[in-house]
Amino acid sequence: MRDFAAIDFETANECPSSVCSVGVIVVRDGIIADSFYSLIHPEPEYYQWFCQRVHGIREEDTWDAPVFPYVWEKVSPMIGDLPLVAHNARFDESCLKAVFKVYQMDYPDYQFFDTLAASRSHFGLSLPNHQLQTVAAACGFNLIRHHHALADAEACAHIAMKIL
């Protein structure tokens, strides 16, 4: 793949609509062309300890953050009709569909590709696991800020450029 947008969401709680941050990396002609990151005021508006433990985002971090529709107004023109790529795409696609539904927005039926599935097919048993940081390292990318949405999207982009 040479043209796509890698995307990653972090959620505030167990509800897929509770996106509290998004990272997007746009790749054109096999080169990172643009990036975007934003905190998002989640819906529903509460944080579970296990989510906070993973990504470190707290309720006070998103008090003044924009709600999803305002964030997506910035993301949508960046990605246009590019296919979306995510590591464990089922999660990110479910978040996107859920938050569109919560805000009664028309879902554009984005096409998703999954670097987790691609990793399993490409690397098979040669890796100890297919977690994002493991696959990124196997593709020559050092993921330093794992579970920061932009860092994860960048790692996903590098994986996609190598194996998709």
C-alpha positions as CSV (number, residue, x, y, z in Angstrom):
1,M,0.0,0.0,0.0
2,R,1.3,3.4,-0.9
3,D,-1.7,5.6,-0.1
4,F,-3.6,5.2,3.1
5,A,-4.4,6.7,6.5
6,A,-3.3,4.8,9.6
7,I,-5.6,5.5,12.5
8,D,-5.6,4.7,16.2
9,F,-8.1,5.5,19.0
10,E,-7.8,5.3,22.7
11,T,-11.0,5.0,24.8
12,A,-12.0,6.3,28.2
13,N,-14.0,3.2,29.2
14,E,-15.4,-0.1,27.9
15,C,-17.8,1.7,25.5
16,P,-16.4,1.8,21.9
17,S,-17.9,5.3,21.5
18,S,-15.8,6.7,24.4
19,V,-12.9,7.7,22.2
20,C,-10.7,10.1,24.2
21,S,-7.9,10.5,21.7
22,V,-7.2,9.9,18.0
23,G,-4.0,9.7,16.0
24,V,-3.9,9.8,12.2
25,I,-0.9,9.4,9.9
26,V,-1.5,10.0,6.2
27,V,0.7,8.2,3.8
28,R,0.9,9.2,0.1
29,D,3.2,7.5,-2.4
30,G,4.7,5.5,0.4
31,I,5.8,8.6,2.4
32,I,4.3,10.0,5.5
33,A,2.7,13.2,4.2
34,D,0.6,14.4,7.2
35,S,-0.3,13.7,10.8
36,F,-2.9,14.7,13.3
37,Y,-3.5,14.1,17.0
38,S,-6.2,15.3,19.3
39,L,-7.7,14.6,22.7
40,I,-11.4,14.1,22.6
41,H,-14.1,14.7,25.2
42,P,-15.5,11.1,25.5
43,E,-19.1,10.0,25.3
44,P,-20.1,8.5,27.6
45,E,-18.2,10.8,29.9
46,Y,-16.4,8.7,32.4
47,Y,-13.0,6.9,32.7
48,Q,-12.4,3.4,33.8
49,W,-9.2,2.7,35.7
50,F,-8.0,0.0,33.4
51,C,-8.2,2.3,30.4
52,Q,-6.4,5.1,32.2
53,R,-3.7,2.5,33.2
54,V,-3.1,1.7,29.5
55,H,-2.9,5.1,27.9
56,G,-2.5,7.5,30.9
57,I,-5.3,9.9,29.8
58,R,-7.3,11.2,32.7
59,E,-10.7,12.9,33.0
60,E,-9.1,16.2,33.7
61,D,-7.1,15.9,30.5
62,T,-10.2,16.0,28.3
63,W,-12.5,18.4,30.2
64,D,-11.8,21.1,27.7
65,A,-11.2,18.8,24.7
66,P,-13.5,19.1,21.7
67,V,-16.2,16.5,21.2
68,F,-15.8,14.0,18.4
69,P,-17.7,15.8,15.6
70,Y,-15.4,18.9,15.9
71,V,-12.3,16.7,15.8
72,W,-13.6,14.7,12.8
73,E,-14.2,17.9,10.9
74,K,-10.4,18.2,10.9
75,V,-9.7,14.5,10.2
76,S,-12.2,13.9,7.4
77,P,-10.6,16.2,4.8
78,M,-7.1,14.7,5.6
79,I,-8.2,11.2,4.9
80,G,-10.7,11.9,2.1
81,D,-11.4,8.6,0.4
82,L,-8.1,6.9,1.5
83,P,-8.4,3.4,3.0
84,L,-7.9,3.3,6.7
85,V,-5.3,1.0,8.3
86,A,-5.2,0.0,12.0
87,H,-3.6,-2.6,14.2
88,N,-6.5,-4.8,15.3
89,A,-8.8,-2.9,12.9
90,R,-11.9,-4.4,14.4
91,F,-11.4,-2.3,17.5
92,D,-10.7,1.0,15.8
93,E,-13.5,0.5,13.2
94,S,-16.0,-0.4,16.0
95,C,-15.0,2.8,17.8
96,L,-15.4,4.9,14.7
97,K,-18.8,3.4,13.9
98,A,-20.0,3.7,17.5
99,V,-19.0,7.4,17.9
100,F,-20.6,8.2,14.5
101,K,-23.8,6.6,15.8
102,V,-23.7,8.4,19.2
103,Y,-23.4,11.8,17.4
104,Q,-26.0,10.8,14.7
105,M,-23.4,11.3,11.9
106,D,-23.6,9.6,8.6
107,Y,-20.9,6.9,8.5
108,P,-19.0,7.1,5.1
109,D,-18.4,3.3,5.1
110,Y,-14.6,3.5,5.3
111,Q,-12.5,0.6,4.0
112,F,-10.3,-0.8,6.8
113,F,-7.2,-2.9,6.5
114,D,-5.7,-4.7,9.5
115,T,-2.0,-4.8,10.2
116,L,-2.6,-7.4,13.0
117,A,-4.0,-9.9,10.5
118,A,-1.4,-9.0,8.0
119,S,1.3,-9.6,10.6
120,R,0.0,-13.0,11.4
121,S,0.0,-13.9,7.8
122,H,3.4,-12.3,7.0
123,F,5.4,-13.3,10.0
124,G,3.5,-16.4,11.3
125,L,5.2,-18.0,14.2
126,S,8.5,-16.2,13.7
127,L,7.4,-13.5,16.2
128,P,6.8,-14.2,19.9
129,N,3.5,-12.3,19.5
130,H,1.8,-9.9,17.1
131,Q,1.4,-7.0,19.5
132,L,1.9,-3.6,17.9
133,Q,5.3,-2.9,19.4
134,T,6.6,-6.4,18.5
135,V,5.5,-6.1,14.9
136,A,6.7,-2.5,14.6
137,A,10.2,-3.6,15.8
138,A,10.2,-6.5,13.3
139,C,9.4,-3.9,10.6
140,G,12.3,-1.6,11.8
141,F,10.3,0.9,13.7
142,N,11.0,1.6,17.4
143,L,7.6,2.4,19.1
144,I,8.6,4.5,22.1
145,R,5.2,5.9,23.3
146,H,3.0,2.8,23.0
147,H,-0.7,3.6,23.6
148,H,-0.3,7.3,22.6
149,A,-2.7,7.4,19.6
150,L,-0.3,9.2,17.3
151,A,2.7,7.0,18.1
152,D,0.5,3.9,17.6
153,A,-0.8,5.3,14.3
154,E,2.8,6.0,13.1
155,A,3.9,2.5,14.1
156,C,0.9,1.1,12.2
157,A,1.8,3.2,9.1
158,H,5.3,1.8,9.1
159,I,4.0,-1.7,9.4
160,A,1.6,-1.2,6.6
161,M,4.3,0.3,4.4
162,K,6.4,-2.9,5.0
163,I,3.9,-5.7,4.8
164,L,0.7,-4.6,3.2
